[in-house]
Amino acid sequence: MTTPYVIGIGNAVMDVISPVAEDRLAALGVQKGIMQLIERERSEYLMAAQADDHGPGRAQSKLVPGGSVANTLAGIGMLGLRTAFIGRVANDALGLSYAEQTEAAGTVFVNPPVVGDQLPTSRSIILVTPDGERSMNTYLGISAELGPEDVNPSVFQGAGWLFLEGYLFDKPKGKEAFLKAAKSCHEAGGQAGIALSDPFCVDRHREDFRRLVAGPMDYVIGNVHEWTSLYQVTDLEEALRLAQADCGTVICTRSGEDAILSRNGERVTAPVHRLVPVDATGAGDQFAAGLLYGLAVGAPLAVAGRMGCIAAAEVIGHVGPRPERDLRADFRAEGLI
């Protein structure tokens, strides 16, 4: 049997993670505990400040490839499936490290780093205070420039699944890239889907998202806020009814409550066992990884949903957005595989 092959398209963002004292965080003018979008100059200032703070003999910054879809692909790869990532990095130190680390982890990094005078590689400068709070300062850089020229239809041969990131929908080029990728995936016999990513993202591009959900998307993942925002209703059941009329497979996560999944008239729930999170970063990304693994190997819808919930529970139990143990052991323990 051929190993299923999943391709993802998303922002290629290098996480630059450093410990920082409370007073130093304040001195740098960073708001604690939130994610802020920053400009290039600000990112260069914070990177230089980190370099000064972590000189010889002191703890160095940790470089970890990130981005929502990239995290999902890492989870899928750890479950044993083939993965490839279409993203955009520059030919600079962060971009070369991003591509190298992604390949080393088993995901094919499709597009070579871009050479020339252009935007630098995207980065999220994450400052971690002694209490474990992560203050994220994200510069979108070159990854937000991804366009249809970055999508090569030949990459999709043999790919059963395509996963897209709603965050990339902010620019017209990103939308064009999505449509080209979905067409290429369908022509290769695969299924295309998207994570809505963020209710604010949905608000900004509601009509385009509606067309995408009702058109080329075979499956869509969203949470309560994203689904109700998409259809501009307050009642989740009404939002899901409208979604099911538009799209074959609809998945709704409910933050600590059972997930709801429907496919071509079948509706199931996947139980969530409540946990106190150590770090909620990556819960949605790893839910998608477990779910897509289940769908790709042909598991029943309820089983695929439960796999998503198990993967999300694992990742919130430790710091960092990617799994730290073999989830197949957890799946076996519940008789899912």
C-alpha positions as CSV (number, residue, x, y, z in Angstrom):
1,M,0.0,0.0,0.0
2,T,1.3,3.5,-0.9
3,T,2.0,5.8,2.0
4,P,-0.4,8.7,1.9
5,Y,1.2,12.0,0.8
6,V,0.0,15.4,2.2
7,I,1.1,18.8,0.8
8,G,0.7,22.0,2.8
9,I,0.9,25.6,1.8
10,G,1.5,28.3,4.5
11,N,3.6,30.9,6.1
12,A,7.2,29.8,6.6
13,V,8.0,31.6,9.9
14,M,11.2,30.9,11.9
15,D,10.5,31.0,15.6
16,V,13.5,32.7,17.4
17,I,13.0,31.7,21.0
18,S,14.9,33.3,23.9
19,P,14.6,33.4,27.7
20,V,14.2,37.0,29.0
21,A,13.9,38.7,32.4
22,E,10.8,40.6,33.2
23,D,12.6,43.9,33.5
24,R,14.4,43.3,30.1
25,L,11.0,42.6,28.4
26,A,9.7,45.9,29.7
27,A,12.9,47.7,28.6
28,L,12.5,46.3,25.1
29,G,9.0,47.7,25.0
30,V,7.4,44.3,24.4
31,Q,3.8,43.7,25.6
32,K,3.8,40.6,27.7
33,G,1.9,37.5,26.7
34,I,0.4,38.5,23.3
35,M,1.3,38.1,19.6
36,Q,2.1,41.4,17.9
37,L,2.8,42.0,14.2
38,I,5.9,44.1,13.8
39,E,7.8,45.8,11.0
40,R,11.2,44.8,9.6
41,E,13.1,47.5,11.5
42,R,11.6,46.5,14.8
43,S,12.3,42.8,14.1
44,E,16.0,43.7,13.4
45,Y,16.2,45.7,16.6
46,L,14.8,42.8,18.7
47,M,17.1,40.3,16.9
48,A,20.1,42.5,17.6
49,A,19.0,42.9,21.3
50,Q,18.8,39.1,21.6
51,A,22.3,38.7,20.2
52,D,23.6,41.2,22.7
53,D,21.7,39.5,25.6
54,H,23.0,36.0,24.6
55,G,26.6,36.5,24.1
56,P,29.4,33.9,24.6
57,G,28.8,31.7,27.6
58,R,25.2,32.6,27.9
59,A,22.0,30.7,26.7
60,Q,21.6,31.1,23.0
61,S,18.4,31.8,21.0
62,K,16.7,28.6,19.8
63,L,15.7,28.6,16.1
64,V,12.6,26.4,15.4
65,P,10.8,26.3,12.1
66,G,7.2,27.4,12.6
67,G,4.0,28.6,11.0
68,S,0.6,26.9,11.3
69,V,0.6,24.5,8.4
70,A,4.3,23.7,8.8
71,N,3.5,22.6,12.4
72,T,0.6,20.5,11.1
73,L,2.9,18.8,8.5
74,A,5.5,18.1,11.2
75,G,2.8,16.3,13.2
76,I,1.6,14.3,10.1
77,G,5.2,13.4,9.3
78,M,5.8,12.1,12.8
79,L,2.8,9.8,12.3
80,G,4.5,8.2,9.4
81,L,3.0,9.9,6.3
82,R,4.9,11.6,3.5
83,T,4.7,15.4,3.6
84,A,5.8,18.4,1.5
85,F,5.7,22.1,2.3
86,I,5.2,24.9,-0.2
87,G,6.4,28.1,1.5
88,R,8.7,31.1,0.8
89,V,11.9,31.9,2.6
90,A,14.9,34.2,1.6
91,N,18.4,33.0,1.0
92,D,19.5,34.3,4.4
93,A,20.7,32.6,7.6
94,L,17.1,32.1,8.9
95,G,15.8,30.9,5.5
96,L,18.6,28.4,5.0
97,S,18.1,27.1,8.5
98,Y,14.4,26.8,8.0
99,A,14.7,24.8,4.8
100,E,17.4,22.6,6.2
101,Q,15.6,21.8,9.5
102,T,12.3,21.2,7.6
103,E,14.0,18.6,5.3
104,A,15.9,17.1,8.3
105,A,12.6,16.5,10.0
106,G,11.3,14.6,7.0
107,T,9.1,17.1,5.2
108,V,10.2,18.1,1.6
109,F,10.8,21.8,1.4
110,V,9.6,22.3,-2.2
111,N,10.8,25.8,-3.2
112,P,14.5,26.8,-2.8
113,P,15.3,29.9,-0.8
114,V,14.8,33.0,-2.9
115,V,18.1,34.8,-3.9
116,G,18.4,38.5,-4.5
117,D,17.4,41.8,-3.0
118,Q,14.0,41.1,-1.5
119,L,12.3,40.8,1.9
120,P,14.1,38.7,4.5
121,T,12.8,35.4,5.9
122,S,9.7,35.7,8.2
123,R,10.4,35.4,11.9
124,S,8.5,35.3,15.2
125,I,10.7,36.6,18.0
126,I,9.4,34.8,21.1
127,L,10.6,36.1,24.4
128,V,9.9,33.7,27.3
129,T,9.8,35.1,30.8
130,P,10.6,33.0,33.9
131,D,6.9,32.3,34.5
132,G,6.7,30.6,31.1
133,E,4.7,33.3,29.3
134,R,5.5,33.7,25.6
135,S,5.5,37.2,24.1
136,M,5.5,36.9,20.3
137,N,6.7,39.6,17.9
138,T,6.0,38.4,14.3
139,Y,7.4,40.0,11.2
140,L,5.8,38.4,8.1
141,G,8.6,39.2,5.6
142,I,8.9,37.2,2.4
143,S,6.5,34.3,3.4
144,A,3.5,36.6,2.9
145,E,4.6,37.2,-0.7
146,L,3.8,33.6,-1.8
147,G,2.0,33.5,-5.1
148,P,1.0,31.2,-8.0
149,E,4.5,31.1,-9.4
150,D,5.5,29.2,-6.2
151,V,3.0,26.4,-7.0
152,N,4.3,23.8,-9.4
153,P,1.5,21.4,-10.5
154,S,4.0,18.5,-10.9
155,V,4.6,18.5,-7.2
156,F,1.0,17.2,-6.7
157,Q,1.5,13.9,-8.5
158,G,0.7,11.2,-6.0
159,A,-0.6,13.7,-3.4
160,G,-3.9,12.6,-1.9
161,W,-4.3,15.6,0.4
162,L,-3.7,19.4,0.3
163,F,-3.9,21.6,3.4
164,L,-4.0,25.4,3.2
165,E,-3.7,28.1,5.8
166,G,-6.2,30.9,6.0
167,Y,-3.6,33.4,7.2
168,L,-2.1,33.5,3.7
169,F,-5.4,34.8,2.3
170,D,-4.5,38.4,3.2
171,K,-2.9,39.1,-0.2
172,P,-4.4,38.5,-3.7
173,K,-1.3,36.5,-4.7
174,G,-2.0,34.1,-1.8
175,K,-5.5,33.6,-3.0
176,E,-4.3,32.8,-6.6
177,A,-1.7,30.4,-5.2
178,F,-4.5,28.6,-3.3
179,L,-6.7,28.2,-6.3
180,K,-3.9,27.0,-8.5
181,A,-2.9,24.4,-5.8
182,A,-6.4,23.2,-5.3
183,K,-6.8,22.7,-9.1
184,S,-3.5,20.9,-9.3
185,C,-4.4,18.7,-6.4
186,H,-7.8,17.8,-7.9
187,E,-6.3,17.0,-11.3
188,A,-3.9,14.6,-9.5
189,G,-6.9,12.9,-7.8
190,G,-6.5,14.4,-4.3
191,Q,-8.6,16.4,-1.9
192,A,-8.1,20.0,-0.9
193,G,-8.9,21.7,2.4
194,I,-8.3,24.7,4.5
195,A,-8.1,25.8,8.1
196,L,-10.0,29.1,8.6
197,S,-7.1,30.1,11.0
198,D,-8.6,33.2,12.7
199,P,-12.0,34.9,13.0
200,F,-10.4,38.3,12.2
201,C,-8.9,36.7,9.0
202,V,-12.5,35.5,8.2
203,D,-13.9,38.9,8.8
204,R,-11.4,40.5,6.4
205,H,-12.1,38.1,3.6
206,R,-15.6,36.7,4.2
207,E,-16.9,36.6,0.7
208,D,-13.7,35.1,-0.7
209,F,-13.7,32.5,2.0
210,R,-17.4,31.7,1.3
211,R,-16.5,31.2,-2.3
212,L,-13.6,28.9,-1.4
213,V,-15.6,26.8,1.0
214,A,-18.5,26.4,-1.5
215,G,-16.1,25.9,-4.4
216,P,-12.8,24.0,-4.5
217,M,-12.5,23.0,-0.9
218,D,-13.4,19.4,-0.1
219,Y,-12.9,19.8,3.7
220,V,-12.8,22.9,6.0
221,I,-11.6,23.1,9.7
222,G,-12.7,26.0,11.9
223,N,-13.6,26.8,15.5
224,V,-16.9,28.1,16.8
225,H,-15.9,31.8,16.3
226,E,-14.6,31.2,12.8
227,W,-17.7,29.3,11.6
228,T,-20.2,31.9,13.1
229,S,-18.1,34.7,11.7
230,L,-18.0,33.1,8.2
231,Y,-21.8,32.9,8.0
232,Q,-22.5,36.0,10.2
233,V,-24.8,34.1,12.6
234,T,-24.7,33.8,16.4
235,D,-26.0,30.2,16.5
236,L,-23.4,27.5,15.8
237,E,-25.9,25.0,14.6
238,E,-27.1,27.4,12.0
239,A,-23.6,28.1,10.9
240,L,-22.8,24.4,10.6
241,R,-26.0,23.8,8.6
242,L,-25.0,26.5,6.1
243,A,-21.4,25.1,6.0
244,Q,-22.7,21.6,5.3
245,A,-24.8,22.9,2.4
246,D,-21.6,24.4,1.0
247,C,-18.9,21.8,1.6
248,G,-18.6,18.0,1.8
249,T,-16.6,17.7,5.0
250,V,-17.0,20.2,7.8
251,I,-15.1,20.1,11.1
252,C,-15.7,22.3,14.1
253,T,-13.4,22.4,17.2
254,R,-14.9,23.8,20.4
255,S,-12.0,24.5,22.8
256,G,-12.4,21.8,25.5
257,E,-15.8,20.6,24.2
258,D,-16.3,17.6,21.9
259,A,-15.4,18.4,18.2
260,I,-18.2,18.1,15.7
261,L,-17.5,16.5,12.3
262,S,-19.9,16.0,9.3
263,R,-19.3,14.5,5.9
264,N,-21.9,14.0,3.2
265,G,-24.8,13.7,5.6
266,E,-23.0,11.8,8.4
267,R,-22.5,13.7,11.6
268,V,-20.4,12.5,14.6
269,T,-18.7,14.0,17.6
270,A,-15.1,13.3,18.8
271,P,-14.7,13.4,22.6
272,V,-12.3,15.8,24.2
273,H,-10.8,15.0,27.6
274,R,-10.3,18.4,29.4
275,L,-6.8,19.3,30.4
276,V,-5.1,22.3,31.9
277,P,-2.8,23.4,29.2
278,V,0.9,24.0,29.8
279,D,1.1,25.9,26.4
280,A,-1.9,26.1,24.1
281,T,0.3,27.1,21.1
282,G,-0.2,24.5,18.4
283,A,-3.4,22.9,19.7
284,G,-5.3,23.7,16.5
285,D,-2.3,22.8,14.3
286,Q,-1.9,19.4,15.9
287,F,-5.7,18.7,15.9
288,A,-5.5,19.2,12.1
289,A,-2.5,16.8,12.0
290,G,-4.3,14.0,13.8
291,L,-7.5,14.5,11.9
292,L,-5.7,14.6,8.5
293,Y,-3.7,11.5,9.4
294,G,-7.0,9.7,10.1
295,L,-8.7,10.9,6.9
296,A,-5.6,10.0,4.8
297,V,-5.4,6.4,6.1
298,G,-9.2,5.9,5.6
299,A,-10.3,5.8,9.2
300,P,-14.0,6.4,10.0
301,L,-14.8,10.1,10.5
302,A,-15.3,9.7,14.3
303,V,-11.9,7.9,14.6
304,A,-10.2,10.6,12.6
305,G,-11.8,13.3,14.9
306,R,-10.6,11.5,18.0
307,M,-7.1,11.2,16.6
308,G,-7.2,15.0,16.2
309,C,-8.3,15.5,19.8
310,I,-5.5,13.1,21.1
311,A,-2.9,15.0,19.1
312,A,-4.1,18.4,20.4
313,A,-4.1,17.1,24.0
314,E,-0.5,15.9,23.7
315,V,0.8,19.2,22.4
316,I,-0.8,21.4,25.0
317,G,0.9,19.3,27.7
318,H,4.3,20.7,27.0
319,V,6.0,23.9,25.7
320,G,6.2,24.1,21.9
321,P,3.8,23.6,18.9
322,R,5.0,20.1,17.7
323,P,4.5,16.6,19.2
324,E,7.2,15.2,21.5
325,R,6.2,11.5,21.6
326,D,4.9,8.9,19.2
327,L,1.1,9.5,19.0
328,R,0.5,6.2,17.3
329,A,1.1,4.6,20.8
330,D,-1.7,6.7,22.1
331,F,-3.9,5.8,19.1
332,R,-3.2,2.1,19.7
333,A,-4.0,2.5,23.5
334,E,-7.5,3.6,22.5
335,G,-7.9,0.9,19.8
336,L,-8.0,3.5,17.0
337,I,-5.3,1.7,14.9
